[in-house]
Amino acid sequence: MFNKYIKLVIAVLITVWAVFEFSKGHIMNGISILLLAGVFVFFYFKNEILLLAFLKLRKQDMEGTARLLDRIKNPSGALIKKQEGYYNFLRGITVSQTNLTQAGRFFKKALDLGLSMDHDKAMAKLQLAGIAMTKRRKREATMLIAEAKKLDKHGMLTEQIRMVKQQMKKI
């Protein structure tokens, strides 16, 4: 994994190489090299380790996800702001199995840094509602569930929201 600025420098150098190839008349070489530069620009905006971590999470491999996230040593220096939000979101999901207090901190930090998709925000708020419910903070949990319901426009989390509401009635 390269630092975010190194990725941009490599993309600029490869683009200069592509311009050189165009000036020599090697059009296909220039186009191919520009596509290579595009890969580095893509990985500037979408971190490769986070993409692999999402794939591991999709397979329900929490240990593998945590190992991949451990490879990012300095998230604030290596990732852009949205990526750092998703880093904390993934950390919160992996830690939520063992330490709810730490998971809550990760989810709050992810929401502060920003998640780009509404259903991710809804999932983080729903997790925070579950954590608040386990700590007997019913009013905070109710607020977070209402916010999660508003953010869940496609109805992907309706079943989970219903389950959390049923558990909250038991308290």
C-alpha positions as CSV (number, residue, x, y, z in Angstrom):
1,M,0.0,0.0,0.0
2,F,1.3,3.4,-1.0
3,N,0.7,6.6,0.8
4,K,-2.1,8.7,-0.8
5,Y,0.3,11.3,-2.1
6,I,2.7,8.8,-3.5
7,K,-0.2,7.4,-5.6
8,L,-0.8,10.8,-7.1
9,V,2.9,11.4,-7.8
10,I,3.1,8.0,-9.6
11,A,-0.1,8.8,-11.6
12,V,1.5,12.1,-12.7
13,L,4.7,10.5,-13.7
14,I,2.9,7.8,-15.7
15,T,0.8,10.5,-17.4
16,V,4.0,12.3,-18.4
17,W,5.3,9.0,-19.8
18,A,2.0,8.6,-21.8
19,V,2.4,12.1,-23.2
20,F,6.0,11.2,-24.2
21,E,4.6,8.1,-26.0
22,F,1.9,10.2,-27.8
23,S,4.6,12.7,-29.0
24,K,6.6,9.8,-30.4
25,G,3.5,8.6,-32.4
26,H,2.9,5.5,-30.3
27,I,-0.8,6.1,-29.8
28,M,-1.8,2.7,-28.4
29,N,1.1,2.7,-26.0
30,G,0.1,6.1,-24.8
31,I,-3.5,5.0,-24.3
32,S,-2.5,1.8,-22.4
33,I,-0.1,3.9,-20.2
34,L,-2.9,6.4,-19.4
35,L,-5.1,3.5,-18.3
36,L,-2.3,2.4,-16.0
37,A,-2.3,6.0,-14.6
38,G,-6.0,5.7,-14.1
39,V,-5.5,2.7,-11.9
40,F,-3.4,4.8,-9.5
41,V,-6.0,7.6,-9.5
42,F,-8.7,5.1,-8.8
43,F,-6.8,3.7,-5.8
44,Y,-6.3,7.2,-4.5
45,F,-10.1,7.5,-4.1
46,K,-10.8,3.9,-3.3
47,N,-8.2,2.4,-1.0
48,E,-7.2,-1.2,-2.1
49,I,-7.0,-2.5,1.4
50,L,-10.4,-1.2,2.3
51,L,-11.8,-2.8,-0.8
52,L,-10.3,-6.1,0.2
53,A,-11.6,-5.7,3.8
54,F,-15.1,-5.2,2.5
55,L,-14.8,-8.4,0.4
56,K,-13.6,-10.3,3.6
57,L,-16.5,-8.8,5.5
58,R,-18.9,-9.9,2.9
59,K,-17.7,-13.5,3.4
60,Q,-18.2,-13.0,7.2
61,D,-14.5,-13.4,7.8
62,M,-14.1,-11.0,10.8
63,E,-10.5,-12.1,11.6
64,G,-9.4,-11.6,8.0
65,T,-11.0,-8.2,7.9
66,A,-9.3,-7.2,11.1
67,R,-5.9,-8.5,9.8
68,L,-6.4,-6.4,6.6
69,L,-7.3,-3.3,8.6
70,D,-4.2,-3.8,10.8
71,R,-2.1,-3.3,7.7
72,I,-3.1,0.3,7.6
73,K,-0.7,1.8,10.2
74,N,-1.7,5.4,10.2
75,P,-5.3,5.8,8.9
76,S,-5.3,9.6,9.1
77,G,-2.1,9.9,7.0
78,A,-2.7,7.1,4.5
79,L,-6.4,7.6,3.8
80,I,-8.6,10.5,2.6
81,K,-11.4,11.6,4.9
82,K,-14.2,9.4,3.5
83,Q,-11.9,6.4,3.5
84,E,-11.0,7.0,7.1
85,G,-14.7,7.0,7.9
86,Y,-15.1,3.6,6.3
87,Y,-11.9,2.4,8.0
88,N,-13.6,3.3,11.4
89,F,-16.9,1.8,10.2
90,L,-15.2,-1.5,9.4
91,R,-13.2,-1.4,12.7
92,G,-16.5,-0.9,14.5
93,I,-18.0,-3.9,12.9
94,T,-15.1,-6.1,13.6
95,V,-14.7,-4.9,17.3
96,S,-18.5,-5.0,18.0
97,Q,-18.3,-8.8,18.6
98,T,-16.0,-8.3,21.6
99,N,-15.9,-4.7,22.9
100,L,-19.1,-2.6,22.6
101,T,-17.6,0.5,24.1
102,Q,-14.7,0.6,21.6
103,A,-17.1,-0.3,18.8
104,G,-19.3,2.7,19.7
105,R,-16.3,5.0,19.5
106,F,-15.4,3.7,16.1
107,F,-19.0,4.1,14.8
108,K,-19.2,7.7,16.2
109,K,-15.9,8.6,14.6
110,A,-17.0,7.0,11.3
111,L,-20.2,9.1,11.3
112,D,-18.2,12.3,12.2
113,L,-15.7,11.7,9.4
114,G,-18.5,10.9,6.9
115,L,-19.8,7.9,5.2
116,S,-20.9,8.4,1.6
117,M,-23.9,6.0,1.4
118,D,-27.1,6.5,3.4
119,H,-27.5,2.8,4.2
120,D,-24.0,2.8,5.7
121,K,-24.9,5.7,7.9
122,A,-28.1,3.9,8.9
123,M,-26.2,0.8,9.7
124,A,-23.8,2.7,11.9
125,K,-26.7,4.5,13.7
126,L,-28.5,1.2,14.2
127,Q,-25.3,-0.3,15.7
128,L,-25.0,2.7,18.0
129,A,-28.7,2.2,19.0
130,G,-28.0,-1.4,19.9
131,I,-25.0,-0.3,22.0
132,A,-27.0,2.4,23.7
133,M,-29.7,-0.1,24.4
134,T,-27.3,-2.5,26.1
135,K,-26.2,0.4,28.3
136,R,-29.8,1.1,29.3
137,R,-30.0,4.4,27.5
138,K,-33.5,4.0,26.0
139,R,-34.0,7.6,24.9
140,E,-30.7,7.8,22.9
141,A,-31.5,4.4,21.4
142,T,-34.9,5.6,20.3
143,M,-33.5,8.7,18.6
144,L,-30.8,6.7,16.8
145,I,-33.4,4.1,15.6
146,A,-35.5,7.0,14.2
147,E,-32.5,8.5,12.4
148,A,-31.6,5.1,11.0
149,K,-35.1,4.6,9.8
150,K,-35.0,7.9,8.0
151,L,-31.7,7.1,6.3
152,D,-32.9,3.6,5.2
153,K,-34.7,4.8,2.1
154,H,-34.5,1.4,0.3
155,G,-35.7,-0.7,3.2
156,M,-32.6,-2.7,3.5
157,L,-32.5,-2.5,7.3
158,T,-36.2,-2.8,8.1
159,E,-35.9,-6.3,9.6
160,Q,-33.0,-5.3,11.8
161,I,-34.8,-2.1,12.9
162,R,-37.8,-4.1,13.8
163,M,-35.7,-6.6,15.8
164,V,-34.0,-3.7,17.8
165,K,-37.4,-2.2,18.5
166,Q,-38.7,-5.5,19.8
167,Q,-35.6,-5.9,22.1
168,M,-36.1,-2.3,23.3
169,K,-39.7,-3.2,24.4
170,K,-38.3,-5.9,26.7
171,I,-36.1,-3.3,28.6
